Amino acid sequence: MTNTTKSPGSLLAILALLSAIAPFAIDMYLPAFPQMMTDLDTSATSVQLTLTTFMLGLAVGQLVIGPLSDQFGRRRPLLLGTVVCLAASALCALAPTIEWLIALRFVQGFSGAAGVVLARAIITDIARGVQAAKMFSLMMTVGGIAPVLAPLVGSGVIHGFGWRGVFWVLAGLNLLMIIGVILLVKESLPPERRSAGGLKVLVSNAGQVLRNRHYLGFTLTFAFSMTAMFAYIAASPFVLQNIIGLGTTSYSLVFAAIALGLTITSVLSARVVSRVGPIRLTFIGVGTLLAGSAGLLLVITLGDTPAIPTLVLLFVTISALGLILGNATALATAQVTKYAGTGSAMLGALQFTLAAVASPLVGVAGEQSAVPMAVTMVVASSIAALLLGTMTRGASMQPAEDGPEAH
């Protein structure tokens, strides 16, 4: 095990902060969507595009940075990406038009991908098996505070400084990340464990990863589960405010409460994974996700989006992800430990590519219907359940080798 920091707790804290750039950069500005439409003289679809391009940037950035880190190590790409993300966040705050903001959000996502993909790769470098599952769940527990705090902080910042203030806060968080990496995170991938250079080797590594059936099964389960979550995230400003009728502050409180459910189940997962096992917990989580999404669709189509049943079912559905995300990540990366950066990159890239597709889908019926959100969540969770049940048979946390065959 490589020594990446003197304190495991400090390591998990900084890795959680690095991986939390996505929820911070998404959830903090969601309450400002209506304000941004007015300030930038644009449409709801254009504002949602700033979310789509950010997630596309996260996807593409992970595909580039993850494999490169297998060649050059984790620390240098991590520092460079976080510095660029700081600059992009500041430029977003200064964006004069919606077109500039859409473009800059892609850059922000691409550079912020370094923290997301390399946080996972570092854990894969230093931990195996159930220990890795615990670390991923604990990291996501710490990182889970971000979706709880982000809308509350964002609401306060928006009231005091407008939507542009959110991006200045994000720039400040990037500065904290840079300081944390410099002080706490050492290199986790020594030169003797790195891949040889060249595009041909990168393509070969990617091929090895993609030919592993169990890796693909857990990765796709993770990605489609996250698609259900992002369908909710993208639609929530309009569903909770325009349809259910919550104000900006009430929306932020409800959003935070639902995110807290995910944090609680992540803590629970970390506590029981040694006894229950990560595979069983993933199955329980996906089953709950599917049942909650189906119930949500039923309530919305039959009851014209009643507030209490809708909010309760959203809480149950999103909370189920706490049993899925850390465990599915650990199970996927355990299949390809030799190519941790590449495996982490493809997991994250697929996650945010599907999320980018889901974001505009939830708005196809305009701002006054929650049906597209519910349909997207049901379809995504159904696919996750199908793939988990068919592609992961015989999988374990300790594969014999990192070859293309299922273990």
PyMOL commands that set and color helices and strands:
alter all, ss='L'
color gray80, all
select helices_A, chain A and resi 8-19+21-27+30-39+44-72+75-93+98-126+129-161+163-184+191-193+199-210+213-243+248-276+278-303+307-319+321-334+337-361+371-391
alter helices_A, ss='H'
color red, helices_A
deselect
rebuild
show_as cartoon
